[in-house]
Amino acid sequence: MYRVIVVDDEILVREAICENINWGDLGFELVGNCENGKDAINFLKENDVDVVLTDICMPYLDGMQLSEYIYKNNPNTHIIIFSGFDEFEYAKKAIRYHVEEYMLKPITASELSEVLIKLKGRIDAQNLYNQKVNALRQSFYKNKTYLKSKALMNLMMGTQTKEENIKDLKDLDIELEAAGYRIAIINIIFSNKQNEYGDMKQQSALMQFVVFNISEEIVKNRNGGEVCLGNNNKVYIIFQFSGRKDMNLSNQICEEIIEKVLQFMGMSLTIAMGYYVNDLYDLSKSYYSAEKTLEFGHVLEDLKIIDVEKIENKRKETIEIAKEVEAICLAVRLNEKDKIKNLLTLVTEKIKSAYLEKNKAILYLQQIIHEIAEILQSNEMQNTQAYKDVDKYLFEIAMSPTLEAALMKVEQYSYKAGKEIAVNKGAGLKKYAVLAMDFIEKNYGNPELTLQYICNYLGISISRFSTLFKKGFGETFMEALIRIRMQKAKELIRNTDLKYYEIADKVGFSDPHYFSIAFKKVTGKTPTEYAREVR
C-alpha cells in the first residue's frame, strides 16, 4: 500500500476526496489530511508519505510552495495537484517540481481514481527498476570497474595532480603509453520503443551498463585504449594511437560500436570526438572539447560521429535569418502552410550548415515565435489561444531533445497562429488587405504613408482597396494606421525615455502638436498623462 495525504483548505472538498475514493482497492492508504501547506510540511517531517494530493490556493503556504518543499526535501514523494487555475505559469512550475498530474477542478471520484491507478503503475514500475539498478550497482561498485572508471574520469577531467594520476593508474594496472590520445563520449539517444528492459528512457542507467560492456569488448579487441563509465549515463573512451596517421582506428571502432548497439539493443548513439593530444596529461583538452562537441548532436542529429577536428573550421557564431523570419511572418498572416514549412526548412538548413550550438539554435527558433506573437499583439489578438500559448511553446522548444523536434514546435505554433488570424479576419479576407496591413506595420513611421501611397505600392485603385480593407479588417486604412501608430507610441512611452517630439517622429507624425491631439483622441489622455500613469 502506498501512503497518501490530502491537502486542501476547503473542508468540504477535503472530506469529499477522503470519503469518496476506495483507497484500499486502488492500492493506497489514506494516512492524513491537512488544511494548508504549512500543516502538510509538519506532517511530512514526522511521517513517510508516498503521494500528496494538494490544492494550489491555500493560506499560509500554497500548493506550489508545498510542491517546491517536497521536490527539494522529499524527492521520492509523488505530487498530484488539483486547482481551479488553468494557467500555463502554474503548469510550468508544476513541471519544474516534477508534479505527476495537474488536474482542474471540479474533479470527480472516477477521474481521480483513474489518475491514482496510473500513478500506482508508474510507482510499481519505478520500484522494480530501482531494484534492478541497485542490484547491478551493488555488483558494479564491488569490483574493479568502479575504481577504474573513477581514476580514468579524474585523468580526463584534470581534477588531480599528475602524481596522483600516475599513482592511481599504477595501482589499477592501467597502461596508457602511446604517441597520441583523444577522448570519445558516447551518448545514448532514447526513443519511445519498448523492449525487454521496459521504457528505455526510464532505464538510462541500465542502458549505460549495456553500452559500456559492448564498447569495452570492441575497444579491447582492437587494442584501441580504455573505456569507462561517467556521469549523466554516458560512456567514455580514451583512444590511444602510435601517431596521427592511426586516428582512423577511432572512427572504425565508433562505427562498430554504433552498429552493434543498434543491432542488439535497438538503440541509436551519438559519439562526440575531442581534439587529438600528444601528452596523456593533456587529456582534459580533448575531454572538454568532446563535451562541447556533444552539444552539436542536437543540431546534427543525422551525424552519428561528430568530430571536433572536422567541424571546427565550418562553425559560425551567428547566422542571418531576418529575411526568412519576415517571410514566415507574412506566410502566417496569409495562413500559407506550405510556404511556412518551406521557409522553416531553409532556416533549419542555415542552422545546420553553421554548426550552431544547441542554445544558439534554440534562440533563433524562439525568435520566430516572438515575431509571430508580435503580429498577434499588433492585431489585438491577445485573447486568442495562440497568444496565450507563447510561453508554453518557448518552453517546449527549449526542452526539445533535437533540432527537428524543436522545429516541429515552431511549425505547430505558426500553423495555429495562422489559423487564428484567418478566423479573426474572416474567411473572405483578401490578400491585398493582409499585404496592406503588413506594409503599414513595417512603415508606420513614414510620415508620407497615405492611402494613395499604399495603393500605388500595391497597384490597386483607392476605391477597390478601401472596400477590401474595410471588409477584411472592419476599419478604414486611416483608422488602422492611427491605431497602430498609437499602439507603437504607447510602447515607446512605457519602455523608453524618449521625448514626446522624438516619439512623434518615430511613429510618423512630423507635427508633435498634432501627435498629442491624436494621442488624446485615441487614449483619452495626453502623452504626459499617459506617461505619468504607466511610469
KAVENNOR-V759058 format. One record per backbone hydrogen bond with DSSP energy under -1.0 kcal/mol. NH is the residue of the N-H (numbers start at 1). CO is the residue of the C=O. If there is no record, write none. Layout:
# KAVENNOR-V759058
((NH;CO) (NH;CO))
This chain:
# KAVENNOR-V759058
((2;27) (4;29) (5;51) (6;32) (7;53) (8;34) (14;10) (15;11) (16;12) (17;13) (18;14) (19;15) (20;16) (23;21) (26;22) (27;24) (28;23) (29;2) (31;4) (34;6) (37;61) (40;36) (41;37) (42;38) (43;39) (44;40) (45;41) (47;43) (50;3) (51;3) (52;78) (53;5) (54;80) (55;7) (61;59) (63;56) (66;62) (67;63) (68;64) (69;65) (70;66) (71;67) (72;68) (73;69) (74;70) (77;74) (78;50) (80;52) (81;101) (82;54) (83;103) (91;87) (92;88) (93;89) (94;90) (95;91) (96;92) (97;93) (98;95) (99;94) (100;79) (103;81) (105;83) (112;108) (113;109) (114;110) (115;111) (116;112) (117;113) (118;114) (119;115) (120;116) (121;117) (122;118) (123;119) (124;120) (125;121) (126;122) (127;123) (128;124) (129;125) (130;126) (131;127) (132;128) (133;129) (134;130) (135;131) (136;132) (137;133) (138;134) (139;135) (140;136) (141;137) (142;138) (143;140) (148;144) (149;145) (150;146) (151;147) (152;148) (153;149) (154;150) (155;151) (156;152) (157;153) (158;154) (159;154) (165;161) (166;162) (167;163) (168;164) (169;165) (170;166) (171;167) (172;168) (173;170) (174;169) (179;241) (180;241) (181;277) (182;239) (184;237) (185;272) (186;235) (187;270) (189;268) (198;195) (207;203) (208;204) (209;205) (210;206) (211;207) (212;208) (213;209) (214;210) (215;211) (216;212) (217;213) (218;214) (219;215) (220;216) (221;217) (222;218) (223;220) (224;219) (226;238) (228;236) (230;234) (234;231) (235;186) (236;228) (237;184) (238;226) (239;182) (240;224) (241;180) (246;243) (247;244) (249;246) (250;247) (252;248) (253;249) (254;250) (255;251) (256;252) (257;253) (258;254) (259;255) (260;256) (261;257) (262;258) (263;259) (264;260) (265;261) (266;262) (267;261) (270;187) (271;304) (272;185) (273;306) (274;183) (277;181) (282;279) (283;280) (285;282) (287;283) (288;284) (289;285) (290;286) (291;287) (292;288) (293;289) (294;290) (295;292) (296;293) (297;294) (298;295) (300;296) (303;300) (306;271) (308;273) (310;307) (311;307) (312;308) (314;311) (316;354) (325;321) (326;322) (327;323) (328;324) (329;325) (330;326) (331;327) (332;328) (333;329) (334;330) (336;331) (340;336) (341;337) (342;338) (343;339) (344;340) (345;341) (346;342) (347;343) (348;344) (349;345) (350;346) (351;347) (352;348) (353;349) (354;350) (355;352) (356;351) (361;357) (362;358) (363;359) (364;360) (365;361) (366;362) (367;363) (368;364) (369;365) (370;366) (371;367) (372;368) (373;369) (374;370) (375;371) (376;372) (377;373) (378;374) (379;375) (380;377) (381;376) (384;381) (388;384) (389;385) (390;387) (393;389) (394;390) (395;391) (396;392) (397;393) (398;394) (399;395) (403;298) (406;402) (407;403) (408;404) (409;405) (410;406) (411;407) (412;408) (413;409) (414;410) (415;411) (416;412) (417;413) (418;414) (419;415) (420;416) (421;417) (422;418) (423;419) (424;420) (425;421) (426;422) (429;426) (434;430) (435;431) (436;432) (437;433) (438;434) (439;435) (440;436) (441;437) (442;438) (443;439) (446;443) (449;446) (454;450) (455;451) (456;452) (457;453) (458;454) (459;455) (460;455) (465;461) (466;462) (467;463) (468;464) (469;465) (470;466) (471;467) (472;468) (473;469) (474;470) (480;476) (481;477) (482;478) (483;479) (484;480) (485;481) (486;482) (487;483) (488;484) (489;485) (490;486) (491;487) (492;488) (493;489) (494;490) (495;491) (496;492) (503;499) (504;500) (505;501) (506;502) (507;503) (508;505) (509;504) (515;511) (516;512) (517;513) (518;514) (519;515) (520;516) (521;517) (522;518) (523;519) (524;520) (530;526) (531;527) (532;528) (533;529) (534;530) (535;531))
